[in-house]
Amino acid sequence: MGLLAEAQRRRVFRVAAAYLVVGWLLIQVAATVLPQFDLPAWAPRMVTLLVALGFPVALVMAWVFDVTSEGVKVDASAPGSKRLLAVSAALVALALGWYFHDRPDNATRPPVAGITPTAASPGIPSIAVLPFLDMSQAHDQEYFSDGLSEELLNLLAQLPQMRVISRTSSFSFKGKEVDVATIAKALNVGNVLEGSVRKSGNTLRITAQLIRASDSSHLWSQTYDRQLTDVFKVQDEIAAAVVAALKVQLLPAQSFANRPRSSNPEAYDQYLIGNQFNDRANQEGWRRAIAAYRKAIALDPGFAPAYAGLAASLGGLADVQGDAAGMAQSELNAETTIRLAPNIPDGYVARGYVRMAYRRDWSGAEADLDKALALAPNDSAVQIAHARMLIVLDRLPEAVAAARKGTDLDPLWPPAWADLGRYLNAAHQFAAARQALNRALEISPESSYALYHLGEAALLEGKPQEALETFRKAETGYGYAGIAMAQHSLGNAKASQQALDEEIAQFGQGAAYQIAEAFAWRGNKDKAFEWLDRAYAQHDGGLSFMKSDPLLANLHEDPRYGPLLKKLGLPQ
């Protein structure tokens, strides 16, 4: 009792109460105000840490110091006063030292398990090719400057010794006043290639410069004056010069193979518009992409990449709608791409998707994707397609690694992040899955695919209310099935059934797999297998994910599960 009485006399309890109130207010203010000034994420955490460290220090000071008529003085009679002050100071120093020891860049969030931060591997040069600027007096060469940038990017991407950021991410900075250092940091590359195109009569002046991101120094620069008759040759010259500047040792037999080009600027513009809408990964996006790609083909019937884009959009829409005719059109356009341009991966990726999602020709799909991988190992779309094939082959860890590589190669491409999130859900790495799916939605907020799997992550983590709110944002083809699962987990049987009935009425022809997931989650195995059989009859692409799907985990021990896998031709 003597110690408590002494603590009360020295106002230790009063100081503790006052400190807790003021400290709590400081933490709340920091959490609310500091992010508004774009301060890094560690700033509010630092305030919380300092407040926590200050609490024992305040108690020690209340014990050691005494308020007298002559001011604040050290009370020599306080037991162990000097030792308490020394120990508290040492503890604060140790805590701060631990906090800052070996911290990563304070402007970034710490990595989440399951996702490696996008960064170049040690010793491997990394580069982003920015859209070249159109400096012509009439500003009518933008199509050419964009085309030049994309061709340089595609040429460099053929080098296995170099990590090249894909077009979607590199072109996202077009028209924005962003310095090279900021772009390099966003894309996590060591080098940036930028340049300009100026046309005067029949002469083109092309300037290119390679910049090292770490100090914004110029590694190399060159100006090319060319007649319009040999503009494509200069692309190969610039690419070779960049490779030499980065000191990459090429294989003796290695050479650059040019992708098909369109000489029609309007066709190329429509192709880029199609790419933009295709990346939205929802039905409206696919419809608008299909229209744009068809315009590009009408303007330039020999432009192979436009056929590949059309095949991808037709396949995505047909899979959601259960449209056999759409899948057949997708396959036809993929075949046309391969016929026109057998040396690019696009056609093999598109045909591989049809073989996987519709034909259930697993060996044919694997052959197509192996071919695409051999042609372009550093292409993000190829890596993502390869990851899907690995899921079919029941090689989940490798699929996660391939999808992660896809995000490394194209860190601003939403489908890459969405697929990675789905595979991380399957691996039960939910925190990492959330990070990937939220990244997809930061770039493309309307992606129903990403929203559905973000809701799935919440559902699997036992957060049905959060899952319900997320599923409600998804497109109805995905959303009703998700709502049915979330309402079931919340104990709302009537609302769950109502949502599932709506899903069946509106999307039973194209979303049989999602309906089977909902029945499985609700514990109705008979209905789940009934709808998996319907999915089989509808050639639903979702069946290729069946073995890795955590929503179907409770079906694995059912005697009907093995025969279904055998019928699908999936590994047992």
DOBABA-922306 format. One record per residue (C-alpha): residue number from 1; residue in three letters; chain; x, y negated, z. Coordinates in steps of 0.001 Angstrom, whole numbers. Layout:
N
   marmar   pakol   banu         u         v         w
      NUM     ALA      A         X         Y         Z
...
This chain:
572
   marmar   pakol   banu         u         v         w
        1     MET      A         0         0         0
        2     GLY      A      2964     -2328       639
        3     LEU      A      3968     -2158     -3048
        4     LEU      A       431     -2906     -4251
        5     ALA      A       106     -5777     -1816
        6     GLU      A      3441     -7168     -2982
        7     ALA      A      2362     -6855     -6649
        8     GLN      A      -867     -8683     -5856
        9     ARG      A      1032    -11411     -4010
       10     ARG      A      3293    -11875     -6982
       11     ARG      A       235    -12180     -9296
       12     VAL      A      1309     -9119    -11348
       13     PHE      A     -2296     -7945    -11839
       14     ARG      A     -3475    -11413    -12806
       15     VAL      A      -639    -11755    -15340
       16     ALA      A     -1449     -8308    -16766
       17     ALA      A     -5121     -9179    -17299
       18     ALA      A     -4323    -12536    -18880
       19     TYR      A     -1658    -11003    -21111
       20     LEU      A     -4007     -8280    -22419
       21     VAL      A     -6677    -10836    -23343
       22     VAL      A     -4248    -13190    -25105
       23     GLY      A     -2395    -10297    -26776
       24     TRP      A     -5626     -8819    -28142
       25     LEU      A     -6583    -12215    -29586
       26     LEU      A     -3158    -12572    -31237
       27     ILE      A     -3436     -9137    -32867
       28     GLN      A     -6935     -9903    -34212
       29     VAL      A     -5846    -13260    -35632
       30     ALA      A     -2740    -11715    -37233
       31     ALA      A     -4729     -8897    -38835
       32     THR      A     -7219    -11388    -40298
       33     VAL      A     -5055    -14351    -41273
       34     LEU      A     -1651    -12982    -42352
       35     PRO      A     -2917    -10903    -45337
       36     GLN      A     -4597    -14039    -46748
       37     PHE      A     -1136    -15536    -47283
       38     ASP      A        13    -12409    -49220
       39     LEU      A      2480    -11555    -46488
       40     PRO      A      3788     -7961    -46580
       41     ALA      A      1916     -5181    -44815
       42     TRP      A      4507     -4969    -42033
       43     ALA      A      3789     -8534    -40777
       44     PRO      A       573     -7720    -38811
       45     ARG      A      2199     -4520    -37559
       46     MET      A      5157     -6549    -36307
       47     VAL      A      2796     -8795    -34306
       48     THR      A      1195     -5712    -32731
       49     LEU      A      4619     -4267    -31906
       50     LEU      A      5833     -7503    -30307
       51     VAL      A      2651     -7830    -28236
       52     ALA      A      3034     -4233    -27032
       53     LEU      A      6713     -4729    -26175
       54     GLY      A      5940     -7953    -24413
       55     PHE      A      3513     -6372    -21962
       56     PRO      A      6060     -4591    -19710
       57     VAL      A      8361     -7607    -20021
       58     ALA      A      5554     -9887    -18758
       59     LEU      A      4940     -7579    -15791
       60     VAL      A      8657     -7525    -14940
       61     MET      A      8860    -11303    -15150
       62     ALA      A      5790    -11665    -12919
       63     TRP      A      7509     -9434    -10382
       64     VAL      A     10939    -11058    -10590
       65     PHE      A     10023    -14723    -10902
       66     ASP      A      8096    -16700     -8306
       67     VAL      A      6209    -19950     -8734
       68     THR      A      7181    -22436     -6011
       69     SER      A      6707    -26129     -5344
       70     GLU      A     10182    -26607     -6827
       71     GLY      A      9333    -24731    -10028
       72     VAL      A      9815    -21197    -11327
       73     LYS      A     12683    -19375     -9597
       74     VAL      A     14114    -15867     -9462
       75     ASP      A     12980    -14241     -6238
       76     ALA      A     16142    -12644     -4872
       77     SER      A     14045    -10668     -2383
       78     ALA      A     12196     -8830     -5174
       79     PRO      A     13384     -5194     -5086
       80     GLY      A     15609     -4333     -8104
       81     SER      A     14932     -7640     -9886
       82     LYS      A     18200     -7816    -11825
       83     ARG      A     18050     -4152    -12785
       84     LEU      A     14446     -4474    -13984
       85     LEU      A     15333     -7421    -16205
       86     ALA      A     18309     -5576    -17706
       87     VAL      A     16334     -2390    -18336
       88     SER      A     13389     -4216    -19936
       89     ALA      A     15722     -6163    -22245
       90     ALA      A     17469     -2955    -23276
       91     LEU      A     14161     -1194    -23996
       92     VAL      A     12949     -4069    -26191
       93     ALA      A     16252     -4050    -28117
       94     LEU      A     16078      -280    -28630
       95     ALA      A     12443      -409    -29806
       96     LEU      A     13166     -3166    -32320
       97     GLY      A     16278     -1377    -33516
       98     TRP      A     14297      1844    -34071
       99     TYR      A     11584       -43    -35964
      100     PHE      A     13982     -1654    -38419
      101     HIS      A     16447      1217    -38745
      102     ASP      A     16560      2547    -42324
      103     ARG      A     13246       915    -43225
      104     PRO      A     12369       832    -46924
      105     ASP      A     11775     -2448    -48689
      106     ASN      A      9550     -4360    -46272
      107     ALA      A      7377     -5623    -49078
      108     THR      A      6127     -2129    -49828
      109     ARG      A      4021       373    -47961
      110     PRO      A      5774      3443    -46601
      111     PRO      A      5381      6520    -48787
      112     VAL      A      2509      8875    -48079
      113     ALA      A      3169     12592    -47921
      114     GLY      A      2517     14199    -51290
      115     ILE      A      3304     11133    -53424
      116     THR      A      6868     10222    -54282
      117     PRO      A      7255      6480    -54956
      118     THR      A      7742      5744    -58629
      119     ALA      A     11459      5340    -59063
      120     ALA      A     14174      6282    -61469
      121     SER      A     16152      9338    -60506
      122     PRO      A     19772      8642    -59558
      123     GLY      A     21954      8366    -62645
      124     ILE      A     19007      8332    -65084
      125     PRO      A     18427      4974    -66807
      126     SER      A     14856      3701    -66678
      127     ILE      A     13322      1091    -68954
      128     ALA      A     10084      -733    -69723
      129     VAL      A      9517     -2131    -73210
      130     LEU      A      7405     -5287    -73000
      131     PRO      A      5234     -6532    -75888
      132     PHE      A      7388     -8705    -78139
      133     LEU      A      6209    -12304    -78444
      134     ASP      A      4837    -13641    -81712
      135     MET      A      6789    -16868    -82269
      136     SER      A      5594    -17414    -85834
      137     GLN      A      4283    -20868    -86637
      138     ALA      A       858    -19515    -87613
      139     HIS      A       826    -17031    -84709
      140     ASP      A      -462    -14393    -87110
      141     GLN      A      2115    -11679    -86447
      142     GLU      A       878    -10440    -83080
      143     TYR      A      -166     -7119    -84570
      144     PHE      A      3369     -6656    -85894
      145     SER      A      5098     -7715    -82679
      146     ASP      A      2869     -5349    -80687
      147     GLY      A      3525     -2586    -83180
      148     LEU      A      7271     -3158    -82994
      149     SER      A      7205     -2918    -79197
      150     GLU      A      5186       280    -79268
      151     GLU      A      7427      1882    -81882
      152     LEU      A     10549      1025    -79887
      153     LEU      A      8909      2497    -76811
      154     ASN      A      8015      5697    -78670
      155     LEU      A     11517      6037    -80097
      156     LEU      A     13162      5640    -76712
      157     ALA      A     10689      8024    -75072
      158     GLN      A     12089     10854    -77176
      159     LEU      A     15281     10794    -75098
      160     PRO      A     15161     13281    -72220
      161     GLN      A     18060     11380    -70598
      162     MET      A     15954      8261    -70112
      163     ARG      A     12772      7463    -68167
      164     VAL      A     10603      5227    -70344
      165     ILE      A      7421      3612    -68995
      166     SER      A      4434      4329    -71229
      167     ARG      A      2541      1785    -73294
      168     THR      A      -470      1366    -71004
      169     SER      A      1667        93    -68139
      170     SER      A      4144     -1926    -70213
      171     PHE      A      1411     -3674    -72195
      172     SER      A      -598     -4547    -69069
      173     PHE      A      1620     -7619    -68618
      174     LYS      A       868     -8993    -72070
      175     GLY      A      -105    -12657    -72004
      176     LYS      A       701    -13044    -68304
      177     GLU      A      3241    -15439    -66829
      178     VAL      A      5204    -12851    -64879
      179     ASP      A      8976    -12854    -64505
      180     VAL      A     11109     -9860    -65398
      181     ALA      A     12045     -9100    -61787
      182     THR      A      8366     -8840    -60777
      183     ILE      A      7545     -6593    -63744
      184     ALA      A     10521     -4359    -63029
      185     LYS      A      9483     -4049    -59398
      186     ALA      A      5868     -3215    -60299
      187     LEU      A      6999      -507    -62731
      188     ASN      A     10050       574    -60714
      189     VAL      A     12503       414    -63579
      190     GLY      A     16123      -623    -63708
      191     ASN      A     15957     -2296    -67119
      192     VAL      A     13507     -4284    -69218
      193     LEU      A     13554     -4753    -72984
      194     GLU      A     11844     -7874    -74275
      195     GLY      A     11977     -9865    -77466
      196     SER      A     10228    -11961    -80079
      197     VAL      A      9218    -11911    -83719
      198     ARG      A      9276    -14971    -85977
      199     LYS      A      8067    -14851    -89589
      200     SER      A      9036    -17440    -92196
      201     GLY      A      7962    -16663    -95746
      202     ASN      A      9139    -13136    -96515
      203     THR      A     11776    -13162    -93800
      204     LEU      A     11427    -11813    -90293
      205     ARG      A     13706    -12803    -87429
      206     ILE      A     13534    -10290    -84595
      207     THR      A     15290    -11010    -81330
      208     ALA      A     15680     -8354    -78648
      209     GLN      A     17361     -8494    -75269
      210     LEU      A     17974     -5907    -72609
      211     ILE      A     17830     -7205    -69025
      212     ARG      A     19055     -5498    -65895
      213     ALA      A     16330     -5833    -63273
      214     SER      A     18585     -5941    -60212
      215     ASP      A     20132     -9321    -61051
      216     SER      A     18270    -10434    -64244
      217     SER      A     21546    -10296    -66159
      218     HIS      A     21610     -9637    -69905
      219     LEU      A     23155     -6269    -70739
      220     TRP      A     22727     -6757    -74441
      221     SER      A     21030     -9024    -76949
      222     GLN      A     20825     -9091    -80705
      223     THR      A     19067    -10987    -83479
      224     TYR      A     18013     -9277    -86684
      225     ASP      A     17104    -11116    -89880
      226     ARG      A     15280     -8789    -92247
      227     GLN      A     13164     -8968    -95364
      228     LEU      A      9642     -7620    -95045
      229     THR      A     10653     -4654    -97202
      230     ASP      A     12768     -2980    -94509
      231     VAL      A     11172     -4027    -91226
      232     PHE      A     10748      -452    -90025
      233     LYS      A     14434       280    -90371
      234     VAL      A     15224     -2442    -87840
      235     GLN      A     13199      -594    -85189
      236     ASP      A     15610      2323    -85367
      237     GLU      A     18598       -33    -85217
      238     ILE      A     17314     -1781    -82088
      239     ALA      A     16502      1518    -80373
      240     ALA      A     19978      2891    -81102
      241     ALA      A     21587      -311    -79779
      242     VAL      A     19550      -160    -76557
      243     VAL      A     20588      3452    -76012
      244     ALA      A     24241      2497    -76478
      245     ALA      A     23865      -437    -74069
      246     LEU      A     22467      1930    -71428
      247     LYS      A     25390      4300    -72043
      248     VAL      A     23190      7317    -72620
      249     GLN      A     25073     10161    -74262
      250     LEU      A     22934     11549    -77072
      251     LEU      A     23070     15147    -78146
      252     PRO      A     25030     15483    -81405
      253     ALA      A     22014     16611    -83401
      254     GLN      A     19563     14247    -81774
      255     SER      A     17844     11618    -83879
      256     PHE      A     14793      9419    -83699
      257     ALA      A     11573     10450    -85402
      258     ASN      A      9197      7607    -86180
      259     ARG      A      5524      7864    -85299
      260     PRO      A      2934      7210    -87991
      261     ARG      A      2341      3500    -88505
      262     SER      A      -599      1527    -89783
      263     SER      A       122     -1294    -92193
      264     ASN      A     -3409     -2604    -91625
      265     PRO      A     -3384     -5038    -88657
      266     GLU      A     -7143     -4762    -88083
      267     ALA      A     -6946      -967    -87969
      268     TYR      A     -4166     -1173    -85414
      269     ASP      A     -6173     -3657    -83314
      270     GLN      A     -9172     -1308    -83322
      271     TYR      A     -6891      1532    -82266
      272     LEU      A     -5654      -495    -79276
      273     ILE      A     -9260     -1390    -78370
      274     GLY      A    -10154      2301    -78493
      275     ASN      A     -7276      3112    -76128
      276     GLN      A     -8486       494    -73670
      277     PHE      A    -12051      1840    -73560
      278     ASN      A    -10931      5480    -73499
      279     ASP      A     -8946      4808    -70313
      280     ARG      A    -12148      3874    -68456
      281     ALA      A    -13022      7567    -68246
      282     ASN      A    -16796      7094    -68173
      283     GLN      A    -19538      7661    -70736
      284     GLU      A    -19903      4054    -71837
      285     GLY      A    -16147      3706    -72177
      286     TRP      A    -15932      6830    -74338
      287     ARG      A    -18800      5649    -76568
      288     ARG      A    -17131      2287    -77193
      289     ALA      A    -13781      3973    -77767
      290     ILE      A    -15338      6294    -80352
      291     ALA      A    -16754      3301    -82230
      292     ALA      A    -13388      1505    -82227
      293     TYR      A    -11412      4552    -83365
      294     ARG      A    -13886      5174    -86187
      295     LYS      A    -13430      1589    -87360
      296     ALA      A     -9665      2074    -87322
      297     ILE      A     -9972      5253    -89423
      298     ALA      A    -12323      3569    -91890
      299     LEU      A     -9747       799    -92382
      300     ASP      A     -6777      3185    -92563
      301     PRO      A     -7789      6818    -93272
      302     GLY      A     -4196      8002    -92900
      303     PHE      A     -3565      6595    -89404
      304     ALA      A     -3022      9790    -87391
      305     PRO      A     -2993      8339    -83830
      306     ALA      A     -6521      6981    -84377
      307     TYR      A     -7776     10517    -85137
      308     ALA      A     -6117     11737    -81935
      309     GLY      A     -7769      8988    -79912
      310     LEU      A    -11128      9798    -81485
      311     ALA      A    -10664     13479    -80636
      312     ALA      A     -9911     12633    -76989
      313     SER      A    -12948     10350    -76578
      314     LEU      A    -15304     12754    -78340
      315     GLY      A    -14050     15596    -76142
      316     GLY      A    -14468     13675    -72903
      317     LEU      A    -18020     12584    -73758
      318     ALA      A    -19036     15994    -75095
      319     ASP      A    -17788     17764    -71968
      320     VAL      A    -19881     15543    -69687
      321     GLN      A    -22979     15868    -71885
      322     GLY      A    -22631     19560    -72741
      323     ASP      A    -22553     18607    -76431
      324     ALA      A    -21265     21496    -78557
      325     ALA      A    -21402     19423    -81754
      326     GLY      A    -19296     16711    -80112
      327     MET      A    -16681     19267    -79076
      328     ALA      A    -16567     20592    -82639
      329     GLN      A    -15971     17049    -83911
      330     SER      A    -13251     16585    -81327
      331     GLU      A    -11513     19752    -82515
      332     LEU      A    -11827     18702    -86164
      333     ASN      A    -10190     15325    -85486
      334     ALA      A     -7403     17003    -83511
      335     GLU      A     -6722     19303    -86468
      336     THR      A     -6639     16260    -88772
      337     THR      A     -4094     14587    -86498
      338     ILE      A     -1824     17645    -86626
      339     ARG      A     -2137     17849    -90410
      340     LEU      A     -1271     14157    -90866
      341     ALA      A      1460     13998    -88207
      342     PRO      A      2777     17371    -87013
      343     ASN      A      5792     15693    -85344
      344     ILE      A      3839     13751    -82707
      345     PRO      A      2272     15249    -79553
      346     ASP      A     -1130     13527    -79809
      347     GLY      A     -2868     16131    -81952
      348     TYR      A     -1592     19059    -79895
      349     VAL      A     -2751     17396    -76666
      350     ALA      A     -6216     16758    -78142
      351     ARG      A     -6567     20279    -79544
      352     GLY      A     -5206     21783    -76343
      353     TYR      A     -7957     19997    -74410
      354     VAL      A    -10681     21450    -76658
      355     ARG      A     -9179     24920    -76397
      356     MET      A     -9022     24610    -72624
      357     ALA      A    -12275     22779    -71871
      358     TYR      A    -14532     24372    -74495
      359     ARG      A    -13046     27355    -76310
      360     ARG      A    -11517     28965    -73192
      361     ASP      A     -8619     29875    -75461
      362     TRP      A     -6056     29686    -72687
      363     SER      A     -3128     31067    -74693
      364     GLY      A     -3887     28741    -77608
      365     ALA      A     -4126     25756    -75262
      366     GLU      A      -852     26729    -73600
      367     ALA      A       867     26978    -76996
      368     ASP      A      -423     23533    -78006
      369     LEU      A       720     21922    -74767
      370     ASP      A      4107     23633    -74878
      371     LYS      A      4523     22181    -78365
      372     ALA      A      3509     18710    -77140
      373     LEU      A      5913     19001    -74220
      374     ALA      A      8772     19959    -76541
      375     LEU      A      8028     16965    -78792
      376     ALA      A      7629     14368    -76021
      377     PRO      A      8656     15450    -72513
      378     ASN      A      8632     11821    -71358
      379     ASP      A      5085     11068    -72506
      380     SER      A      2668     10512    -69620
      381     ALA      A      -364     11883    -71487
      382     VAL      A      1588     15054    -72300
      383     GLN      A      2556     15539    -68653
      384     ILE      A     -1055     15075    -67503
      385     ALA      A     -2330     17576    -70080
      386     HIS      A       427     19988    -69047
      387     ALA      A      -676     19607    -65407
      388     ARG      A     -4210     20668    -66349
      389     MET      A     -2832     23753    -68053
      390     LEU      A      -847     24596    -64918
      391     ILE      A     -4090     24409    -62913
      392     VAL      A     -5610     27002    -65261
      393     LEU      A     -2561     29211    -64688
      394     ASP      A     -3054     28873    -60904
      395     ARG      A       245     27005    -60427
      396     LEU      A     -1005     24168    -58242
      397     PRO      A      2339     22896    -56837
      398     GLU      A      3742     22619    -60365
      399     ALA      A       566     20861    -61512
      400     VAL      A       960     18279    -58739
      401     ALA      A      4594     17737    -59767
      402     ALA      A      3660     17292    -63449
      403     ALA      A       837     14888    -62602
      404     ARG      A      3176     12923    -60358
      405     LYS      A      5634     12686    -63242
      406     GLY      A      2776     11361    -65363
      407     THR      A      2221      8517    -62892
      408     ASP      A      5978      7834    -62824
      409     LEU      A      6021      7477    -66602
      410     ASP      A      2871      5348    -66765
      411     PRO      A      2219      3844    -63304
      412     LEU      A      -664      1657    -64502
      413     TRP      A     -2611      4383    -66364
      414     PRO      A     -5791      5232    -64369
      415     PRO      A     -6379      8811    -65658
      416     ALA      A     -2912      9848    -64485
      417     TRP      A     -3617      8692    -60919
      418     ALA      A     -7129     10205    -60954
      419     ASP      A     -5849     13624    -62030
      420     LEU      A     -3076     13486    -59434
      421     GLY      A     -5684     12692    -56767
      422     ARG      A     -7818     15652    -57803
      423     TYR      A     -4882     18071    -57593
      424     LEU      A     -3817     16679    -54212
      425     ASN      A     -7364     17286    -52953
      426     ALA      A     -6978     20893    -54088
      427     ALA      A     -3675     21042    -52172
      428     HIS      A     -5433     19620    -49068
      429     GLN      A     -3121     16591    -49062
      430     PHE      A     -5991     14203    -48489
      431     ALA      A     -4078     11094    -47427
      432     ALA      A     -1955     11306    -50570
      433     ALA      A     -5056     12054    -52663
      434     ARG      A     -6768      8937    -51334
      435     GLN      A     -3727      6832    -52201
      436     ALA      A     -3675      8160    -55772
      437     LEU      A     -7435      7798    -56317
      438     ASN      A     -7555      4319    -54827
      439     ARG      A     -4698      3379    -57152
      440     ALA      A     -6757      4625    -60107
      441     LEU      A     -9700      2515    -58946
      442     GLU      A     -7542      -572    -58425
      443     ILE      A     -6678      -405    -62123
      444     SER      A    -10055       841    -63380
      445     PRO      A    -12822       267    -60774
      446     GLU      A    -15512      1840    -62960
      447     SER      A    -13872      5283    -63266
      448     SER      A    -16613      7731    -62254
      449     TYR      A    -14078     10562    -62301
      450     ALA      A    -11874      8844    -59702
      451     LEU      A    -14889      7854    -57580
      452     TYR      A    -16195     11409    -57538
      453     HIS      A    -12907     12846    -56336
      454     LEU      A    -12436     10050    -53803
      455     GLY      A    -15827     11030    -52395
      456     GLU      A    -14687     14646    -52468
      457     ALA      A    -11625     13721    -50368
      458     ALA      A    -13840     12075    -47737
      459     LEU      A    -16183     15068    -47764
      460     LEU      A    -13333     17538    -47255
      461     GLU      A    -11958     15408    -44426
      462     GLY      A    -15284     15592    -42596
      463     LYS      A    -16361     12007    -43333
      464     PRO      A    -19753     12504    -44998
      465     GLN      A    -21012      8931    -44518
      466     GLU      A    -17968      7537    -46283
      467     ALA      A    -18351     10204    -48977
      468     LEU      A    -21992      9228    -49479
      469     GLU      A    -21127      5563    -49979
      470     THR      A    -18429      6489    -52499
      471     PHE      A    -20599      8928    -54461
      472     ARG      A    -23290      6254    -54765
      473     LYS      A    -20813      4126    -56756
      474     ALA      A    -20082      6922    -59225
      475     GLU      A    -21866      7337    -62509
      476     THR      A    -25077      9305    -62057
      477     GLY      A    -23737     12349    -63946
      478     TYR      A    -21271     12787    -61113
      479     GLY      A    -22956     10784    -58384
      480     TYR      A    -26160     12756    -57701
      481     ALA      A    -24245     16001    -57126
      482     GLY      A    -21918     14221    -54732
      483     ILE      A    -24820     12567    -52917
      484     ALA      A    -26481     15967    -52509
      485     MET      A    -23335     17334    -50813
      486     ALA      A    -22853     14305    -48552
      487     GLN      A    -26498     14227    -47466
      488     HIS      A    -26292     17935    -46660
      489     SER      A    -23261     17322    -44440
      490     LEU      A    -25138     14493    -42735
      491     GLY      A    -28025     16860    -41972
      492     ASN      A    -30460     15115    -44324
      493     ALA      A    -31892     18177    -46058
      494     LYS      A    -34717     16345    -47852
      495     ALA      A    -32449     13613    -49243
      496     SER      A    -29908     16235    -50308
      497     GLN      A    -32494     18251    -52208
      498     GLN      A    -33932     15124    -53805
      499     ALA      A    -30507     14110    -55152
      500     LEU      A    -29789     17621    -56404
      501     ASP      A    -33176     17827    -58130
      502     GLU      A    -32389     14526    -59858
      503     GLU      A    -28990     15834    -60976
      504     ILE      A    -30562     18991    -62407
      505     ALA      A    -33370     17105    -64157
      506     GLN      A    -31099     14532    -65803
      507     PHE      A    -27787     16333    -66253
      508     GLY      A    -28444     20065    -66057
      509     GLN      A    -27271     20467    -69646
      510     GLY      A    -23858     18838    -69147
      511     ALA      A    -23057     18974    -65427
      512     ALA      A    -23691     22616    -64569
      513     TYR      A    -20292     22879    -62898
      514     GLN      A    -20949     19924    -60564
      515     ILE      A    -24356     21397    -59695
      516     ALA      A    -22670     24709    -58835
      517     GLU      A    -20253     22781    -56573
      518     ALA      A    -23205     21185    -54767
      519     PHE      A    -24943     24521    -54185
      520     ALA      A    -21703     26113    -52982
      521     TRP      A    -21097     23239    -50557
      522     ARG      A    -24635     23665    -49221
      523     GLY      A    -23970     27362    -48655
      524     ASN      A    -26375     28657    -51308
      525     LYS      A    -24081     31170    -53024
      526     ASP      A    -26763     32717    -55217
      527     LYS      A    -27608     29358    -56760
      528     ALA      A    -23940     28475    -57026
      529     PHE      A    -23213     31576    -59118
      530     GLU      A    -26371     30997    -61159
      531     TRP      A    -25089     27551    -62143
      532     LEU      A    -21555     28809    -62732
      533     ASP      A    -23097     31266    -65211
      534     ARG      A    -24895     28336    -66843
      535     ALA      A    -21615     26436    -66946
      536     TYR      A    -20094     29437    -68728
      537     ALA      A    -22926     29443    -71278
      538     GLN      A    -22513     25680    -71779
      539     HIS      A    -18714     25946    -72185
      540     ASP      A    -18330     23511    -69292
      541     GLY      A    -14720     22347    -69013
      542     GLY      A    -14939     22246    -65231
      543     LEU      A    -14596     26031    -65105
      544     SER      A    -10880     25720    -65882
      545     PHE      A    -10431     24215    -62382
      546     MET      A    -12483     26899    -60629
      547     LYS      A     -9639     28730    -58850
      548     SER      A     -8216     25530    -57339
      549     ASP      A    -11525     23820    -56524
      550     PRO      A    -11825     23337    -52724
      551     LEU      A    -15581     22780    -53073
      552     LEU      A    -15937     26407    -54227
      553     ALA      A    -13664     27896    -51545
      554     ASN      A    -16523     29718    -49807
      555     LEU      A    -17190     31756    -52976
      556     HIS      A    -13779     33440    -53137
      557     GLU      A    -14741     36434    -50985
      558     ASP      A    -18037     37017    -52775
      559     PRO      A    -18026     40197    -54920
      560     ARG      A    -19280     38160    -57903
      561     TYR      A    -16217     35881    -57902
      562     GLY      A    -13648     38312    -59344
      563     PRO      A    -15816     39457    -62278
      564     LEU      A    -16503     35815    -63185
      565     LEU      A    -12776     35082    -63280
      566     LYS      A    -12279     38156    -65459
      567     LYS      A    -15043     37027    -67825
      568     LEU      A    -13373     33614    -68095
      569     GLY      A     -9994     35228    -68712
      570     LEU      A     -8462     33336    -65777
      571     PRO      A     -5628     34856    -63715
      572     GLN      A     -6968     37135    -60974
